Amino acid sequence: MIRVLVVEDSTTTRQLLISILGEDPEIQVVGEAKNGLEAVELTGILKPDVVAMDIEMPEMNGFEATKRIMVEDPTPIVIISTSRNVREAGVAMQALKAGALTVLKKPGGPGSPDNLEEKSKFVSMLKTMSQVKVVRHWPERHKIKDTQIPEKFLGQLPEGKRGRVVAIATSTGGPPALNRIFSELPGDFPAPILVVQHMLKGFMNEFASWMNGNSSLRIKVAAEGEELASGTVYLAGYDRHLGVSDRSTLFYSSDEPIGSFRPSGTFLFESVAKAYGPSALALVLTGMGSDGVAGLKAVKEAGGRVIAQDQASSVIFGMPGEAIKTGYTDMILPLEEIAPRLMEMISLGAKK
């Protein structure tokens, strides 16, 4: 049984959520709270597998309660909010910074036109997130200062084997993982970085802004026809595939979704492999499903290299786990080792 704590100040909505969860034979609602203070207390007492947390509540809101829980009794937390709030990028970023795993729209009542779909997604996501291992806090971050590249990372790889571009695919758990990696890379990192991060519409600019505040890199949403530059992270925009047409120019494609994803990590990896060949470096981070995995074949056939995040440091081991199964991965690394290894594998002479 998956043990759930429901936190919601509205009695009517709280009972609706409990009723929805009660329809699944694999779920047991072990407690309910009407504000953040009660949520913190009950999490410590009941030790639920997952917490469904409202945002706007008296005495202590959902963000503050999430922060407290992640310090005192680390537990998987799913923020639930209204349709309007879920679409606000600031809500998603606050939730992630507080320690929540994801943000979900609250299921509507029986009269809601999307009732069945919303109920199914709500229950499915809680069940999935209940299996996620969470940590009390991230280890101390240490930025590498500009031009301060450790000598042990230099001269270990022949010039032809050094990378000139990094392409990353990630989903659930990706934002804090990317934030960690980018906070540890120098602003003069000698290659561009392209990222497909699965995220709801309207969140990407806020996501870029959040990470910019923690990193010496320049982090932005990619623009059509933009010329690639070293020390810059390009995030794929909403609902279009991101690719590189040659060694200097980005492009978007409205081709059909790949494995239900657009943007897709597979599209990005195949494009980068074609443009950069053996200088391409693909990185698969935490996430559900297998997006990007099909594109790793192109990277390997072009002579590029592949890194996958290890299971112990992944929030969800779906994407990296599937990447490892292909046999295409050259390295399987914990999150804390990825930034130093990127410094080792990327050439100091990378061209813009």
ZILIN-V342445 format. One record per residue. N is the residue number from 1. RES is the residue in one small letter. OMEGA is omega in degrees with one decimal (* if undefined). D_CENTER is the distance of its C-alpha to the mean C-alpha in Angstrom with 2 decimals. Layout:
BEGIN
n = <N;N>
res = <RES;RES>
omega = <OMEGA;OMEGA>
d_center = <D_CENTER;D_CENTER>
END
This chain:
BEGIN
n = <1;2;3;4;5;6;7;8;9;10;11;12;13;14;15;16;17;18;19;20;21;22;23;24;25;26;27;28;29;30;31;32;33;34;35;36;37;38;39;40;41;42;43;44;45;46;47;48;49;50;51;52;53;54;55;56;57;58;59;60;61;62;63;64;65;66;67;68;69;70;71;72;73;74;75;76;77;78;79;80;81;82;83;84;85;86;87;88;89;90;91;92;93;94;95;96;97;98;99;100;101;102;103;104;105;106;107;108;109;110;111;112;113;114;115;116;117;118;119;120;121;122;123;124;125;126;127;128;129;130;131;132;133;134;135;136;137;138;139;140;141;142;143;144;145;146;147;148;149;150;151;152;153;154;155;156;157;158;159;160;161;162;163;164;165;166;167;168;169;170;171;172;173;174;175;176;177;178;179;180;181;182;183;184;185;186;187;188;189;190;191;192;193;194;195;196;197;198;199;200;201;202;203;204;205;206;207;208;209;210;211;212;213;214;215;216;217;218;219;220;221;222;223;224;225;226;227;228;229;230;231;232;233;234;235;236;237;238;239;240;241;242;243;244;245;246;247;248;249;250;251;252;253;254;255;256;257;258;259;260;261;262;263;264;265;266;267;268;269;270;271;272;273;274;275;276;277;278;279;280;281;282;283;284;285;286;287;288;289;290;291;292;293;294;295;296;297;298;299;300;301;302;303;304;305;306;307;308;309;310;311;312;313;314;315;316;317;318;319;320;321;322;323;324;325;326;327;328;329;330;331;332;333;334;335;336;337;338;339;340;341;342;343;344;345;346;347;348;349;350;351;352>
res = <m;i;r;v;l;v;v;e;d;s;t;t;t;r;q;l;l;i;s;i;l;g;e;d;p;e;i;q;v;v;g;e;a;k;n;g;l;e;a;v;e;l;t;g;i;l;k;p;d;v;v;a;m;d;i;e;m;p;e;m;n;g;f;e;a;t;k;r;i;m;v;e;d;p;t;p;i;v;i;i;s;t;s;r;n;v;r;e;a;g;v;a;m;q;a;l;k;a;g;a;l;t;v;l;k;k;p;g;g;p;g;s;p;d;n;l;e;e;k;s;k;f;v;s;m;l;k;t;m;s;q;v;k;v;v;r;h;w;p;e;r;h;k;i;k;d;t;q;i;p;e;k;f;l;g;q;l;p;e;g;k;r;g;r;v;v;a;i;a;t;s;t;g;g;p;p;a;l;n;r;i;f;s;e;l;p;g;d;f;p;a;p;i;l;v;v;q;h;m;l;k;g;f;m;n;e;f;a;s;w;m;n;g;n;s;s;l;r;i;k;v;a;a;e;g;e;e;l;a;s;g;t;v;y;l;a;g;y;d;r;h;l;g;v;s;d;r;s;t;l;f;y;s;s;d;e;p;i;g;s;f;r;p;s;g;t;f;l;f;e;s;v;a;k;a;y;g;p;s;a;l;a;l;v;l;t;g;m;g;s;d;g;v;a;g;l;k;a;v;k;e;a;g;g;r;v;i;a;q;d;q;a;s;s;v;i;f;g;m;p;g;e;a;i;k;t;g;y;t;d;m;i;l;p;l;e;e;i;a;p;r;l;m;e;m;i;s;l;g;a;k;k>
omega = <176.0;-173.4;-173.1;170.0;-179.6;-178.4;-175.8;-175.9;178.6;-179.9;-178.8;-179.7;179.4;179.9;176.8;179.5;179.1;178.8;179.2;-179.4;-179.5;178.8;-179.6;-176.6;-179.3;-176.7;174.1;175.0;-174.3;-179.8;177.4;-179.3;-178.1;174.5;-175.7;179.1;177.5;180.0;179.5;-178.5;-176.6;176.3;178.3;-177.6;-171.2;-177.9;-179.5;176.2;-179.8;178.8;172.4;-167.1;172.6;179.7;-172.6;-178.7;177.9;175.7;175.6;-177.7;-175.1;178.7;-179.6;177.9;178.4;178.1;-179.1;-178.5;-177.7;175.2;-171.7;-177.8;-174.7;-174.8;174.6;-178.2;174.6;177.4;177.0;-175.5;-179.8;178.8;-178.4;-177.2;-179.0;-178.0;178.3;-176.0;-178.6;178.9;-179.6;-178.1;177.0;-179.8;-179.3;179.8;179.0;179.5;177.7;-179.1;-178.7;178.3;-179.6;171.8;176.3;175.7;177.0;178.2;-178.0;-178.2;-178.6;-178.6;-179.5;-172.0;-175.3;179.8;-179.6;178.6;-178.1;-179.8;179.8;-178.3;-178.5;-177.9;177.8;179.4;179.5;-177.3;179.1;-178.5;-176.6;174.6;-179.4;-178.9;-177.5;176.7;175.8;173.4;178.6;178.8;178.2;177.7;171.2;-177.6;178.9;179.5;-179.1;-178.9;-177.0;-177.2;-177.4;-179.7;-175.6;173.2;-177.8;-176.7;175.6;-174.7;-177.7;-177.4;179.0;-177.0;177.9;175.4;176.2;176.0;-173.4;172.5;-179.5;-179.6;-177.8;-177.0;-177.5;-176.8;178.7;178.2;177.7;-179.8;178.8;-178.0;-175.5;178.4;-177.3;177.6;-179.6;179.3;178.5;175.2;-166.7;176.1;171.8;178.5;179.6;-172.6;165.4;176.7;179.7;-176.0;-178.8;-179.1;174.8;-176.3;-166.3;179.1;178.2;178.2;178.5;-179.9;179.4;-177.6;177.3;180.0;-177.3;-172.1;173.6;176.3;170.5;-175.5;-174.4;171.8;-176.2;178.0;178.6;176.8;-177.2;178.4;-178.7;177.8;176.2;177.6;-177.7;176.1;-180.0;179.5;177.4;177.5;-174.2;168.0;170.9;177.7;176.7;177.2;177.1;-173.2;173.3;-177.0;-177.8;-169.9;177.5;173.7;175.4;177.6;175.2;175.4;-178.7;175.9;176.8;-177.2;-179.9;-177.9;169.8;7.3;-178.7;175.0;178.7;177.9;-179.4;-178.0;-179.9;179.9;-179.4;178.4;-179.7;-176.5;-172.1;178.5;-176.6;179.2;-178.9;176.8;-179.6;-178.8;179.2;-178.7;-179.7;178.3;176.6;174.6;-174.6;-179.1;179.6;-173.6;-179.4;-179.3;-178.7;178.2;179.6;179.5;-178.1;179.4;178.0;-179.9;178.9;-177.7;-173.2;174.0;173.5;175.5;-177.7;-174.9;-174.7;-177.6;-179.8;173.2;174.1;-173.5;-177.2;-176.4;178.6;179.0;178.4;177.3;-179.4;-179.5;-178.7;-176.6;-177.7;-175.3;176.3;-178.3;173.0;-169.3;169.3;-174.9;-175.1;-179.6;-173.6;-179.2;177.5;-179.3;175.3;177.6;-179.5;-169.9;-179.0;-176.3;175.1;-176.4;-178.0;180.0;175.5;*>
d_center = <27.13;23.84;24.83;23.39;24.18;24.37;24.39;25.95;28.93;30.51;32.72;32.77;29.03;28.59;31.21;29.67;26.32;28.33;30.41;27.51;26.05;29.62;29.97;27.70;29.79;26.89;25.97;28.07;27.73;28.96;29.09;28.72;28.49;29.48;27.90;25.48;28.26;29.10;25.50;25.36;28.78;28.27;25.03;27.10;29.98;28.55;25.54;23.67;20.98;18.79;19.48;19.40;19.65;21.30;20.92;24.44;26.87;30.01;30.46;26.78;23.87;20.67;18.65;21.41;21.80;18.19;18.67;21.95;20.80;18.05;20.91;23.70;22.49;18.81;17.93;15.03;15.10;14.33;15.45;17.90;19.54;21.85;21.14;21.85;19.55;16.54;17.00;17.18;14.32;15.70;15.32;11.57;11.38;14.17;12.71;9.58;12.17;14.53;12.53;11.82;9.18;9.39;12.27;14.96;18.19;21.25;23.39;26.65;30.10;32.28;33.27;29.80;29.67;26.17;27.00;26.61;23.28;21.85;23.39;22.08;18.42;18.89;20.53;18.32;15.07;16.99;18.33;15.08;13.52;16.95;16.46;13.49;14.90;14.17;15.70;18.05;16.55;14.97;17.79;19.60;18.09;20.62;20.38;22.42;24.94;25.80;28.03;27.76;26.65;27.81;30.86;29.79;27.02;29.66;32.19;30.77;29.89;32.34;31.75;31.19;28.32;26.34;23.37;23.48;20.07;16.50;14.33;10.66;8.87;5.43;4.30;4.47;3.84;1.60;3.89;6.49;6.50;7.03;9.25;11.07;11.83;12.96;14.94;16.86;17.87;21.08;21.62;23.91;21.54;23.70;21.50;19.20;15.48;14.08;10.47;9.39;6.05;7.08;8.08;11.56;14.51;15.42;12.24;11.59;14.65;13.95;10.48;12.52;15.24;13.40;12.27;15.79;17.30;15.99;16.57;19.75;18.12;18.51;15.25;15.88;15.36;17.39;20.90;23.19;25.60;24.10;25.30;22.88;23.37;22.61;20.55;18.48;14.86;14.87;12.02;12.98;14.50;14.64;16.46;17.79;17.23;16.97;19.51;21.98;25.65;27.12;26.40;26.17;25.15;22.05;22.54;21.02;22.12;22.65;23.28;22.55;19.07;18.47;17.80;17.16;14.43;15.29;13.86;13.70;12.68;16.19;17.90;16.37;17.31;20.74;21.42;20.64;22.72;25.57;25.61;25.15;26.42;26.63;24.93;21.53;18.78;15.83;12.79;10.73;7.79;6.62;6.62;9.70;12.58;13.68;12.60;13.73;16.03;19.10;18.75;19.04;22.72;23.40;21.89;24.08;27.10;26.91;27.05;23.54;21.44;18.30;16.13;13.96;12.19;14.59;14.62;15.60;12.62;9.91;8.78;9.45;11.71;12.19;11.10;12.29;15.17;16.32;16.21;18.39;20.73;21.65;23.24;21.91;19.86;21.83;19.90;17.74;16.55;15.20;12.53;15.47;17.38;15.10;16.10;19.76;19.78;18.52;21.42;23.70;22.87;22.88;26.42;27.91;29.68;26.82;28.17;26.73>
END
